[in-house]
Amino acid sequence: MNTIIIREETKEDYYATEHMTLRAFWNLHGPGCNEHYLVHCLRSAKEYLPKLSRVAELDGRIVGAIFYSKAKVVENGKEHELLTFGPLAVEPTCFSMGIGKKLLEATLPLAKEAGYPGIVICGEPEYYPKHGFVTCDHFGITHPAFGNSDAFMAYPLSDEFEQVHGAFYEAPVFEECEDEEKVLAYTEQFPYYKPLKLSCQWLHVEKLGRICEVSKNSFKIRFWEQEIPARLKGSFYEESADKLPVVGDYVTFRYNRSGESIILSVCERTSFLQRPDQAKTGVMQYMVANADYCFIVTSLNDDYNYNRIARYASIALQGGSIPVVILTKSDLCNNVGRFITEVETVSDQVRVHAISALYGIGLEELREYAKPGTTICLMGSSGAGKSTLINALTGEETMKTSAIREDDSKGRHTTTHRQLIMLKDGVAIIDTPGMREVGMANTEDGIDATFSDITELEARCRFSNCRHETEPGCAIKAAIASGELSRERYELYQSLGAENTRNYAMKKQISKWAKEYKKVNKRTTQF
C-alpha cells in the first residue's frame, strides 16, 4: 500500500479538496450537500485556522481533509475560546483506509500545542468516541439549537476545559454557507452528481450505491466510478421477490474493500418495470427500477410489431416510466411517416422518434431525454438496434453489436443481462436483453393508460356493466360503427386485458404455493 501523506493545504489544492469534500458528503444527510461550499467560504473567515488544518494525499491525489476554526462557549456573558473542526472529509472510495484517523492523529497534538482548552464538534456518534470524544453533557456544554445529543461531542486538550460551561457557538460562516441558491451556483463548477432525497438518509457506516448488474444471487453496485461485488444480507430471503434489488435500484450497503459488500436495504423506487417471466405461467420477472424513460426500440424492418409496442407501452406506464418508441434504421425505410403515425395511435402517452444511429439521423431529438440525472431504460427485440443506439448516444464503442440475419431480420442476442451504464454527463442507461415475446400480468393500470381512449368510451356507455355486445347505448359499438375506434384496436385491448387477468390469477396462485412451501420448509428445518 502506498503511503498516505498528511500535510498543509496549498492554493493549488483548493479545487481538488472541495471536489473530494463534495464526494464525501454527497447525499449522505439529504439531497446533495453544502460542505464543499463551506470549505470554500471557511478559508476566508477570520476564525479559520489553516496552520492546524491538514489534507491527506495518496498517489498525488487529495483523499482527505480536516478544517479547524475558532469557536466559543458562552455562560452568563463570559466567553471561553476553544476549537471546532469540520468538515472532516474522506474520499468515499478510500473508505476504511484509516485516513480520518491519520488526520486526527496529526492534528490533535497541534491543537493541544496551540494552547486551546478543548474541541467541540457535531459529528458521527459511532466514529468519534473511538478517538476519545465524549458527549458534551459531561461538561455542561449545550448547543443553542438542539441542546444535547449523541452527535454533540467534546475532546479536552487541557485541565482548563473543566472550567468551560455554557452554550456553544461556532463561526458565523457555518450558517452563512447554507444559502441554497449560492450552494447550487457554486456546485456547477464540479462534475454532475444526482442529488437524491431518500428515507434512508442520515447515513453513517452505511453507503449509498446503485445496482448496476444482477446475476442470480450476485450483485454489482455502482459506487461512484467503481463497480463493486455484493450480496444480500440474510433477512432479504424472507422478503417477497419484488422486494429484492433489481438493476437501477438505489441501495444502502456495508462497504467491504477486499471482498463482497453486504446490501442492507432497497430504497424507495420512483418506477418499477415488470413482466411475466413466461407468458403461460404468470411468474413475474422484475426487471428495472427508477427509469425515468423507457425507450421501446424497434427497427423499421420485419422486427416492427404494433402489438408488441402496445405491450411494452403498457408495461412502462404500469411501472411509472414514460414510454418513448424509437424506430431505428429509418435509412432503410421508404415510408417512415406512416409508421410514426401508426405508433402514435398506440397511446396518447407514447412519444415517437424515427432515427438512424448509423448515419446520426434523428439523434438530436433524443437529447431532450438525455439530461443529467435521468435514467433511460432500453427495451426491444434482439437486432432492434439497442446496442448501436447506446454507442451513438455515448459517442464510443460502449456495447458490442452484431449483424442481423438477412432471412428473417432477427438479431443475435448481443446483450445477455441487464446492466446500468453511466455516461460522463450524468445520464444513466439501462440495457436489457432482447425480448421478442412480452406477456401481460399485473399491468391493468398500464393497459388502461395505454388505451385511455377506450376506457373513456366505456365510461360513456349507458350501463356501467356493459359488455359491449348487444346492450343498447353502448359507446364502444357506436365508436366502432362511426370509425372513431378501429375494431382491431379494441380487439387488441380485449386480448391484452384477458391475458393480464389470466396470468395475474396464475401469478397469485404460484405466490400462494411459494409461501406455503416456505412455511412447511421452515417448520421442517426446525426439527
C-alpha positions in Angstrom: 0.0 0.0 0.0 1.3 3.4 -0.9 2.0 5.9 1.8 -0.7 8.5 2.8 0.9 11.9 3.3 -0.6 14.4 5.8 0.3 18.0 5.0 -0.9 21.6 4.9 -3.2 22.6 2.1 -1.9 24.9 -0.7 -3.9 27.1 -3.0 -3.2 24.6 -5.8 -5.2 22.0 -3.8 -8.3 24.1 -3.4 -10.4 22.7 -6.2 -9.4 19.1 -5.6 -10.0 19.4 -1.8 -13.5 20.9 -2.4 -14.3 18.2 -5.0 -13.3 15.5 -2.6 -15.3 17.1 0.2 -18.4 17.2 -2.1 -18.0 13.5 -2.9 -17.5 12.6 0.8 -20.8 14.2 1.9 -22.9 13.9 -1.3 -26.4 12.5 -0.5 -25.2 11.4 2.9 -27.6 13.5 5.0 -30.0 14.6 2.3 -30.1 15.6 -1.3 -26.6 16.8 -2.4 -24.6 18.6 0.3 -23.1 22.0 1.1 -19.8 21.0 2.8 -17.7 21.8 -0.2 -19.1 25.3 -0.3 -18.5 25.6 3.5 -14.8 24.8 2.8 -14.7 27.5 0.2 -16.2 30.1 2.5 -14.3 29.0 5.6 -10.9 29.8 4.1 -11.9 33.5 4.1 -13.4 33.5 7.6 -11.3 35.2 10.4 -12.0 32.2 12.6 -10.3 29.7 10.2 -7.0 28.2 11.4 -5.0 26.9 8.3 -2.0 26.1 10.5 -4.0 23.4 12.3 -5.9 22.2 9.3 -4.5 19.4 7.1 -5.1 17.5 3.9 -4.3 13.8 3.1 -2.6 12.9 -0.2 -2.4 9.5 -1.8 -0.5 9.0 -5.1 -0.7 12.7 -5.8 -4.5 12.8 -5.1 -6.3 14.6 -2.3 -8.2 11.9 -0.4 -9.0 13.6 2.9 -9.0 16.9 4.8 -9.8 18.4 8.2 -10.5 22.0 8.7 -10.1 23.7 12.1 -11.6 27.0 13.2 -12.2 29.0 16.4 -15.4 28.6 18.4 -16.7 29.8 21.8 -18.7 28.7 24.7 -20.7 31.4 26.5 -22.1 31.4 30.0 -23.5 34.5 31.8 -21.7 36.7 29.4 -18.3 35.0 29.9 -16.7 33.6 26.8 -14.4 30.7 26.5 -12.4 30.4 23.2 -11.9 26.9 22.0 -11.7 24.9 18.8 -14.0 23.1 16.5 -13.3 21.3 13.2 -15.5 20.5 10.3 -15.8 19.2 7.9 -13.6 16.1 8.3 -13.9 14.6 4.9 -12.5 11.4 3.3 -12.8 10.4 -0.3 -15.6 7.8 -0.3 -13.8 5.2 -2.5 -11.0 5.3 0.1 -13.3 4.5 3.0 -11.8 2.2 5.8 -8.2 3.0 4.9 -7.7 4.9 8.1 -7.4 8.3 6.5 -9.7 10.1 9.1 -7.7 8.5 11.9 -4.5 9.8 10.4 -5.8 13.3 10.1 -6.9 13.3 13.7 -3.7 11.8 15.0 -1.7 14.5 13.1 -3.8 17.5 14.2 -4.9 16.8 17.8 -1.4 17.3 19.1 -1.1 20.6 17.0 -4.4 21.8 18.6 -3.0 21.0 22.1 0.3 22.8 21.4 -1.6 25.8 20.2 -3.0 26.2 23.8 -6.7 25.8 23.3 -8.6 24.1 26.2 -10.6 21.7 24.1 -12.5 20.9 20.9 -16.3 20.8 20.4 -17.8 19.2 17.3 -21.1 17.9 15.8 -20.1 14.6 14.2 -20.9 10.9 13.7 -21.6 9.4 17.2 -20.4 5.9 16.0 -17.0 7.2 14.9 -15.6 9.9 17.2 -15.9 8.2 20.6 -13.3 5.7 19.3 -10.9 8.6 19.2 -11.5 10.0 22.7 -14.5 12.2 22.1 -17.4 12.2 24.7 -20.8 13.8 24.7 -20.9 17.4 25.8 -23.4 16.8 28.6 -20.4 15.5 30.5 -19.1 19.1 30.6 -22.3 21.1 30.9 -22.0 22.4 27.3 -25.1 22.7 25.3 -25.9 23.5 21.7 -28.2 26.6 21.3 -30.3 24.8 18.6 -30.9 21.3 20.0 -29.4 21.2 23.5 -27.6 17.9 23.7 -27.4 14.8 21.5 -25.1 11.8 20.9 -23.7 13.7 17.9 -22.6 16.7 20.0 -19.2 15.9 21.4 -16.1 17.3 23.0 -12.4 16.5 23.3 -10.5 18.1 26.3 -7.0 19.3 25.4 -6.1 20.6 28.9 -7.4 20.7 32.5 -8.7 24.2 31.8 -11.5 22.6 29.8 -13.2 21.5 33.1 -14.0 25.2 33.6 -15.8 25.5 30.3 -19.6 25.5 30.6 -22.4 27.1 28.7 -23.8 27.4 25.1 -21.6 26.6 22.2 -21.3 28.9 19.2 -19.3 28.2 16.0 -18.2 30.8 13.4 -21.0 32.6 11.6 -19.7 31.2 8.3 -21.3 27.8 9.2 -24.7 29.4 8.9 -23.9 31.7 6.0 -22.8 28.8 3.8 -26.3 27.2 3.9 -27.8 29.6 1.3 -29.2 27.0 -1.2 -29.0 29.3 -4.3 -25.4 30.0 -3.6 -24.6 26.4 -3.0 -26.2 25.3 -6.2 -24.4 28.0 -8.2 -21.1 27.1 -6.7 -21.7 23.3 -7.3 -22.0 23.9 -11.0 -18.2 24.0 -11.4 -17.9 20.4 -10.4 -18.8 17.2 -12.2 -22.5 16.4 -12.1 -23.8 14.1 -9.4 -27.5 13.5 -8.9 -29.0 14.8 -5.6 -31.3 12.2 -4.0 -33.9 12.5 -1.4 -34.4 9.2 0.3 -35.9 8.0 3.6 -32.7 6.1 4.4 -30.6 9.2 4.8 -28.9 10.0 7.6 -26.2 7.6 6.6 -23.2 6.8 8.9 -21.5 3.4 8.4 -23.8 2.6 5.5 -23.0 3.7 2.0 -25.4 4.5 -0.8 -25.0 3.0 -4.3 -26.9 1.8 -7.3 -27.4 -1.7 -8.6 -25.8 -1.9 -12.0 -25.9 -5.7 -12.6 -27.7 -8.8 -11.2 -26.7 -12.4 -11.8 -28.8 -14.9 -9.7 -27.7 -14.1 -6.1 -24.7 -12.0 -7.0 -24.9 -8.2 -7.5 -22.8 -5.4 -8.6 -23.2 -1.9 -7.1 -22.2 1.3 -8.9 -20.4 3.3 -6.2 -19.0 6.4 -7.7 -16.8 5.2 -10.6 -16.4 1.7 -9.1 -18.5 -1.4 -9.7 -18.2 -3.5 -6.6 -19.4 -7.1 -5.9 -22.1 -7.5 -3.3 -24.5 -10.0 -1.8 -27.7 -9.7 0.2 -28.0 -9.7 3.9 -29.8 -12.8 5.2 -33.1 -11.2 6.0 -33.7 -10.4 2.4 -34.6 -14.1 1.8 -37.7 -13.7 3.9 -38.9 -11.0 1.6 -41.1 -11.4 -1.5 -39.3 -11.3 -4.9 -40.5 -7.8 -5.7 -38.6 -6.5 -2.6 -35.2 -7.8 -3.9 -32.8 -5.4 -5.6 -33.0 -5.1 -9.4 -30.9 -3.1 -11.8 -31.4 0.6 -11.2 -32.3 0.3 -7.6 -30.6 2.6 -5.0 -29.4 0.5 -2.1 -27.7 1.0 1.2 -24.7 -1.3 1.8 -21.8 -2.1 4.1 -18.7 -1.4 2.2 -16.0 -4.1 2.0 -12.9 -3.1 0.2 -11.4 -6.6 0.0 -14.5 -8.8 -0.8 -18.2 -8.7 -1.2 -20.1 -5.8 0.3 -23.4 -6.5 2.0 -26.6 -5.0 0.7 -28.7 -3.8 3.7 -31.8 -2.2 2.2 -33.5 -1.2 -1.1 -34.5 2.5 -1.2 -37.9 3.6 -2.3 -38.5 3.4 -6.1 -39.8 6.1 -8.5 -40.6 3.4 -11.1 -40.6 -0.4 -11.3 -40.9 -2.4 -14.5 -42.0 -6.0 -14.5 -43.4 -8.6 -16.8 -44.4 -12.3 -16.7 -41.2 -14.5 -16.9 -43.1 -16.7 -19.3 -46.5 -15.7 -20.7 -48.0 -19.1 -19.9 -47.1 -19.3 -16.3 -47.6 -15.8 -15.0 -44.4 -15.9 -12.8 -43.2 -12.3 -12.6 -39.9 -11.1 -13.7 -38.8 -7.9 -12.0 -36.7 -6.0 -14.5 -35.7 -2.4 -13.8 -36.2 0.3 -11.2 -36.0 4.1 -11.2 -36.2 4.5 -15.0 -37.5 7.9 -16.0 -37.9 6.9 -19.6 -38.5 3.5 -21.3 -37.1 3.6 -24.8 -39.0 1.0 -26.7 -36.6 0.2 -29.5 -37.9 -1.4 -32.7 -36.4 -1.4 -36.2 -38.2 -0.5 -39.3 -37.9 -4.0 -40.9 -39.6 -7.3 -40.1 -39.0 -6.6 -36.4 -41.7 -3.9 -36.4 -44.8 -5.1 -34.5 -47.6 -2.8 -33.4 -49.0 -5.3 -30.9 -45.6 -5.7 -29.2 -45.1 -1.9 -28.9 -48.5 -1.7 -27.2 -47.4 -4.4 -24.7 -44.2 -2.6 -24.0 -46.0 0.7 -23.5 -48.4 -0.9 -21.0 -45.5 -2.3 -19.0 -43.8 1.1 -18.9 -46.9 3.0 -17.9 -47.8 0.4 -15.3 -44.4 0.8 -13.8 -44.4 4.6 -13.7 -41.9 5.2 -16.6 -42.6 7.3 -19.7 -42.7 5.2 -22.9 -40.7 6.5 -25.8 -40.8 4.5 -29.0 -37.6 4.7 -31.0 -38.0 3.5 -34.6 -34.5 2.6 -35.7 -32.9 2.1 -39.1 -35.0 4.8 -40.7 -32.5 5.0 -43.5 -33.7 1.6 -44.7 -37.4 2.6 -44.8 -39.2 4.4 -47.6 -42.3 5.4 -45.7 -41.2 6.4 -42.2 -44.1 8.9 -41.7 -46.6 6.1 -42.0 -45.0 4.1 -39.2 -44.7 7.2 -36.9 -48.4 8.0 -37.4 -49.4 4.4 -36.7 -47.3 4.2 -33.5 -48.8 7.5 -32.3 -52.2 5.7 -32.2 -50.8 3.2 -29.6 -51.5 5.7 -26.8 -51.6 9.5 -26.3 -48.9 9.0 -23.6 -46.4 7.5 -26.0 -43.7 9.6 -27.7 -42.3 8.5 -31.0 -39.0 9.2 -32.8 -37.5 7.7 -36.0 -33.7 7.6 -36.2 -30.8 6.1 -37.9 -28.0 5.6 -35.4 -25.6 4.6 -38.2 -26.0 7.9 -40.0 -26.9 10.1 -37.0 -30.4 10.9 -38.3 -32.8 11.9 -35.6 -30.4 11.5 -32.7 -30.6 15.2 -31.8 -34.3 14.7 -31.0 -33.2 12.3 -28.2 -31.1 14.9 -26.4 -34.2 16.2 -24.6 -34.3 12.9 -22.7 -30.6 12.7 -22.0 -30.4 15.3 -19.3 -28.0 14.9 -16.3 -29.6 12.8 -13.6 -32.1 11.0 -15.8 -32.2 7.2 -16.3 -33.2 5.7 -19.6 -34.1 2.0 -19.9 -33.8 0.4 -23.4 -36.2 -2.5 -24.3 -36.8 -4.3 -27.6 -36.1 -7.3 -29.6 -32.6 -8.6 -30.4 -31.3 -6.9 -33.5 -33.6 -3.8 -33.0 -30.5 -1.6 -32.6 -30.3 -1.0 -28.8 -26.5 -1.5 -28.7 -26.0 0.6 -31.7 -28.2 3.3 -30.2 -26.2 3.2 -26.9 -22.9 3.6 -28.9 -24.4 6.6 -30.8 -25.5 8.3 -27.6 -22.2 7.7 -25.8 -20.1 8.5 -28.8 -17.9 5.5 -28.3 -18.0 1.7 -28.7 -19.7 1.1 -25.3 -21.6 -2.0 -26.4 -20.7 -4.8 -28.8 -23.0 -5.1 -31.8 -24.0 -8.0 -34.0 -25.4 -8.0 -37.6 -29.0 -9.2 -38.1 -29.8 -12.3 -40.1 -30.9 -11.4 -43.6 -33.5 -14.1 -43.9 -35.8 -13.0 -41.0 -34.4 -9.6 -39.9 -33.8 -11.1 -36.4 -30.7 -10.3 -34.4 -28.4 -12.3 -32.3 -28.6 -11.7 -28.5 -25.8 -9.2 -28.0 -26.9 -8.2 -24.5 -27.2 -11.2 -22.2 -28.2 -9.5 -19.0 -29.5 -6.2 -17.7 -26.8 -3.6 -16.9 -26.6 0.0 -16.0 -24.1 2.2 -17.9 -23.2 5.7 -16.6 -22.4 8.3 -19.2 -19.9 11.1 -18.5 -22.7 13.8 -18.4 -24.6 12.1 -15.6 -27.1 10.2 -17.7 -27.7 6.5 -16.8 -28.7 4.0 -19.4 -30.1 0.5 -18.5 -29.7 -2.0 -21.3 -31.8 -5.2 -21.3 -31.7 -8.4 -23.2 -33.8 -8.7 -26.3 -37.4 -9.8 -25.7 -39.4 -10.9 -28.7 -42.4 -12.1 -26.6 -43.8 -9.8 -24.0 -46.6 -11.2 -21.7 -49.1 -9.3 -19.6 -49.6 -9.8 -15.9 -50.4 -7.3 -13.1 -50.5 -4.5 -15.7 -54.2 -3.5 -15.6 -53.4 0.2 -14.9 -50.8 0.2 -17.6 -53.2 -1.2 -20.2 -55.9 1.3 -19.2 -53.4 4.1 -19.5 -52.2 2.9 -23.0 -55.8 2.5 -24.2 -57.2 5.5 -22.3 -59.4 6.4 -25.4 -61.2 3.1 -24.9 -61.6 3.4 -21.2 -63.1 6.9 -21.7 -65.6 5.5 -24.2 -66.5 2.7 -21.8 -67.4 5.4 -19.2 -70.0 6.8 -21.7 -71.9 3.5 -22.0 -75.5 3.7 -20.8 -74.9 0.7 -18.4 -71.9 0.5 -16.1 -71.7 -3.3 -16.6 -71.9 -3.0 -20.4 -70.2 -6.0 -22.1 -70.2 -4.1 -25.4 -72.1 -6.8 -27.2 -75.9 -6.4 -27.6 -76.6 -3.7 -24.9 -78.3 -0.5 -26.1 -76.5 2.8 -25.6 -73.0 1.2 -26.0 -70.4 3.8 -26.7 -67.8 1.3 -27.8 -70.1 -0.2 -30.6 -71.1 3.4 -31.6 -67.4 4.4 -31.9 -66.5 1.3 -34.0 -69.5 2.0 -36.3 -68.5 5.6 -36.8 -64.9 4.8 -37.4 -63.8 6.7 -34.3 -62.3 3.4 -32.9 -60.9 0.6 -35.1 -62.1 -2.9 -34.4 -58.5 -4.1 -34.4 -57.5 -1.7 -31.6 -60.5 -2.7 -29.5 -59.7 -6.4 -30.0 -56.1 -5.8 -29.0 -57.3 -4.1 -25.8 -59.6 -7.0 -25.0 -56.8 -9.5 -25.8 -54.3 -7.8 -23.5 -56.8 -7.4 -20.8 -57.8 -11.1 -20.9 -54.2 -12.2 -20.9 -53.4 -9.9 -18.0 -56.3 -11.3 -15.9 -55.4 -14.9 -16.7 -51.7 -14.5 -16.0 -52.1 -12.4 -12.8 -54.5 -15.0 -11.4 -51.9 -17.7 -12.1 -49.2 -15.5 -10.5 -51.2 -15.1 -7.3 -51.7 -18.9 -7.1 -48.0 -19.5 -7.6 -47.2 -16.9 -5.0 -49.6 -18.7 -2.6 -47.9 -22.0 -3.3 -44.5 -20.5 -2.7 -45.5 -19.0 0.7 -47.0 -22.4 1.8 -43.8 -24.1 0.7 -41.6 -21.7 2.7 -43.7 -22.3 5.8 -43.5 -26.1 5.5 -39.8 -25.9 4.8 -39.2 -23.6 7.8 -41.1 -26.0 10.1 -39.1 -28.9 8.8 -35.7 -27.3 9.3 -36.6 -26.5 13.0 -36.6 -30.2 13.9 
